[in-house]
């Protein structure tokens, strides 16, 4: 990473070409809070997915209307720290 670009997965994204950096968690985005079950196995599985979701945050860069994965497998604090550091290096404002 430089103040003008990010390189990840063999691709280089110029600061002038991308729209934003995005924190994502695909597991928690899909998790339904209104799901009820009396089946203990299903409930245990749902509980495990929610625990797993705590460490599934990732950082994407969006360019050309498409998100590109930069890093993942983080808890929220680590992912937000990476977003903050990346934004600082690139001279971007975080909101």
Phi and psi restraints in degrees (value plus and minus 20) as a CYANA .aco file:
   2 UNK   PHI    -149.3  -109.3
   2 UNK   PSI     151.6   191.6
   3 UNK   PHI     -83.7   -43.7
   3 UNK   PSI     -31.2     8.8
   4 UNK   PHI    -132.1   -92.1
   4 UNK   PSI     -30.7     9.3
   5 UNK   PHI    -180.4  -140.4
   5 UNK   PSI     144.5   184.5
   6 UNK   PHI    -144.7  -104.7
   6 UNK   PSI     114.0   154.0
   7 UNK   PHI    -136.8   -96.8
   7 UNK   PSI     106.7   146.7
   8 UNK   PHI    -173.0  -133.0
   8 UNK   PSI     117.2   157.2
   9 UNK   PHI      40.2    80.2
   9 UNK   PSI      11.5    51.5
  10 UNK   PHI      60.1   100.1
  10 UNK   PSI     -18.6    21.4
  11 UNK   PHI    -133.8   -93.8
  11 UNK   PSI     124.6   164.6
  12 UNK   PHI    -132.0   -92.0
  12 UNK   PSI     109.3   149.3
  13 UNK   PHI    -132.8   -92.8
  13 UNK   PSI      95.5   135.5
  14 UNK   PHI     -93.7   -53.7
  14 UNK   PSI     119.5   159.5
  15 UNK   PHI     -74.1   -34.1
  15 UNK   PSI     -55.1   -15.1
  16 UNK   PHI     -93.6   -53.6
  16 UNK   PSI     -36.9     3.1
  17 UNK   PHI    -116.2   -76.2
  17 UNK   PSI     -41.7    -1.7
  18 UNK   PHI    -119.2   -79.2
  18 UNK   PSI     134.0   174.0
  19 UNK   PHI    -107.5   -67.5
  19 UNK   PSI     -61.6   -21.6
  20 UNK   PHI    -187.3  -147.3
  20 UNK   PSI     144.8   184.8
  21 UNK   PHI    -123.3   -83.3
  21 UNK   PSI     119.9   159.9
  22 UNK   PHI    -149.8  -109.8
  22 UNK   PSI     111.9   151.9
  23 UNK   PHI    -109.7   -69.7
  23 UNK   PSI     109.9   149.9
  24 UNK   PHI    -152.3  -112.3
  24 UNK   PSI     132.5   172.5
  25 UNK   PHI    -162.1  -122.1
  25 UNK   PSI      73.8   113.8
  26 UNK   PHI     -83.3   -43.3
  26 UNK   PSI     -48.1    -8.1
  27 UNK   PHI     -92.2   -52.2
  27 UNK   PSI     -68.7   -28.7
  28 UNK   PHI     -93.0   -53.0
  28 UNK   PSI     -45.4    -5.4
  29 UNK   PHI     -86.1   -46.1
  29 UNK   PSI     -50.8   -10.8
  30 UNK   PHI    -115.5   -75.5
  30 UNK   PSI     -30.7     9.3
  31 UNK   PHI     -86.8   -46.8
  31 UNK   PSI     109.4   149.4
  32 UNK   PHI    -114.1   -74.1
  32 UNK   PSI     105.3   145.3
  33 UNK   PHI    -106.0   -66.0
  33 UNK   PSI     -31.7     8.3
  34 UNK   PHI    -126.0   -86.0
  34 UNK   PSI      14.5    54.5
  35 UNK   PHI    -122.3   -82.3
  35 UNK   PSI     106.6   146.6
  36 UNK   PHI    -142.9  -102.9
  36 UNK   PSI     122.7   162.7
  37 UNK   PHI    -171.1  -131.1
  37 UNK   PSI     131.0   171.0
  38 UNK   PHI    -123.8   -83.8
  38 UNK   PSI     -20.0    20.0
  39 UNK   PHI    -105.7   -65.7
  39 UNK   PSI      98.3   138.3
  40 UNK   PHI     -83.2   -43.2
  40 UNK   PSI     -55.3   -15.3
  41 UNK   PHI     -87.2   -47.2
  41 UNK   PSI     -62.2   -22.2
  42 UNK   PHI     -86.0   -46.0
  42 UNK   PSI     -62.4   -22.4
  43 UNK   PHI     -81.9   -41.9
  43 UNK   PSI     -61.9   -21.9
  44 UNK   PHI     -84.8   -44.8
  44 UNK   PSI     -60.0   -20.0
  45 UNK   PHI     -84.0   -44.0
  45 UNK   PSI     -61.9   -21.9
  46 UNK   PHI     -84.4   -44.4
  46 UNK   PSI     -58.7   -18.7
  47 UNK   PHI     -84.4   -44.4
  47 UNK   PSI     -61.0   -21.0
  48 UNK   PHI     -84.4   -44.4
  48 UNK   PSI     -61.0   -21.0
  49 UNK   PHI     -82.1   -42.1
  49 UNK   PSI     -60.9   -20.9
  50 UNK   PHI     -86.0   -46.0
  50 UNK   PSI     -57.9   -17.9
  51 UNK   PHI     -85.7   -45.7
  51 UNK   PSI     -62.3   -22.3
  52 UNK   PHI     -83.2   -43.2
  52 UNK   PSI     -56.5   -16.5
  53 UNK   PHI     -80.8   -40.8
  53 UNK   PSI     -43.1    -3.1
  54 UNK   PHI     -87.3   -47.3
  54 UNK   PSI     -40.4    -0.4
  55 UNK   PHI    -142.4  -102.4
  55 UNK   PSI      13.5    53.5
  56 UNK   PHI    -138.1   -98.1
  56 UNK   PSI       4.7    44.7
  57 UNK   PHI     -98.4   -58.4
  57 UNK   PSI     124.2   164.2
  58 UNK   PHI    -158.7  -118.7
  58 UNK   PSI     144.3   184.3
  59 UNK   PHI    -137.3   -97.3
  59 UNK   PSI     106.2   146.2
  60 UNK   PHI    -138.7   -98.7
  60 UNK   PSI     135.5   175.5
  61 UNK   PHI    -134.2   -94.2
  61 UNK   PSI     115.0   155.0
  62 UNK   PHI    -126.4   -86.4
  62 UNK   PSI     104.1   144.1
  63 UNK   PHI    -163.7  -123.7
  63 UNK   PSI     118.0   158.0
  64 UNK   PHI      40.6    80.6
  64 UNK   PSI       9.5    49.5
  65 UNK   PHI      57.2    97.2
  65 UNK   PSI     -10.9    29.1
  66 UNK   PHI    -143.9  -103.9
  66 UNK   PSI     120.2   160.2
  67 UNK   PHI    -112.3   -72.3
  67 UNK   PSI     117.3   157.3
  68 UNK   PHI    -140.6  -100.6
  68 UNK   PSI     107.5   147.5
  69 UNK   PHI     -90.0   -50.0
  69 UNK   PSI     106.4   146.4
  70 UNK   PHI    -123.6   -83.6
  70 UNK   PSI     -67.3   -27.3
  71 UNK   PHI    -177.7  -137.7
  71 UNK   PSI     134.6   174.6
  72 UNK   PHI    -177.8  -137.8
  72 UNK   PSI    -192.3  -152.3
  73 UNK   PHI      54.0    94.0
  73 UNK   PSI      13.0    53.0
  74 UNK   PHI    -137.9   -97.9
  74 UNK   PSI     137.3   177.3
  75 UNK   PHI    -100.5   -60.5
  75 UNK   PSI     152.3   192.3
  76 UNK   PHI     -81.6   -41.6
  76 UNK   PSI     -62.3   -22.3
  77 UNK   PHI     -81.7   -41.7
  77 UNK   PSI     -64.4   -24.4
  78 UNK   PHI     -86.4   -46.4
  78 UNK   PSI     -63.8   -23.8
  79 UNK   PHI     -83.3   -43.3
  79 UNK   PSI     -62.0   -22.0
  80 UNK   PHI     -86.9   -46.9
  80 UNK   PSI     -56.8   -16.8
  81 UNK   PHI     -82.3   -42.3
  81 UNK   PSI     -62.0   -22.0
  82 UNK   PHI     -84.5   -44.5
  82 UNK   PSI     -62.8   -22.8
  83 UNK   PHI     -79.0   -39.0
  83 UNK   PSI     -65.9   -25.9
  84 UNK   PHI     -83.3   -43.3
  84 UNK   PSI     -67.1   -27.1
  85 UNK   PHI     -84.5   -44.5
  85 UNK   PSI     -63.0   -23.0
  86 UNK   PHI     -82.4   -42.4
  86 UNK   PSI     -64.5   -24.5
  87 UNK   PHI     -82.2   -42.2
  87 UNK   PSI     -60.2   -20.2
  88 UNK   PHI     -84.2   -44.2
  88 UNK   PSI     -65.1   -25.1
  89 UNK   PHI     -82.5   -42.5
  89 UNK   PSI     -60.4   -20.4
  90 UNK   PHI    -101.7   -61.7
  90 UNK   PSI     -28.1    11.9
  91 UNK   PHI      53.6    93.6
  91 UNK   PSI      12.4    52.4
  92 UNK   PHI    -120.9   -80.9
  92 UNK   PSI     133.3   173.3
  93 UNK   PHI    -109.4   -69.4
  93 UNK   PSI     115.1   155.1
  94 UNK   PHI    -119.3   -79.3
  94 UNK   PSI     122.1   162.1
